[in-house]
Amino acid sequence: MLLEITEPSCVITEIHQCFWTLTLEMLLAVVVLCDY
């Protein structure tokens, strides 16, 4: 199965992208709440 064989680097980069996206969304939410 090709799905079972995945490079660790690809998985790590995906996790980092998700992490940064969540962090940016939280920062934007904080900025919007502070503006109000």
C-alpha positions, 0 to 999 in steps of 0.5 A: 500500500502506498498510503502506509509508506509515507516520508516522515518529513512530509508528515512533519511539514503537514503538521507544521502547516496545520500548526501555523495555520491554527496559530495565525487564526488564533492571532487574528481572532485575538486582534479582532476581539481586541479591536472591539 
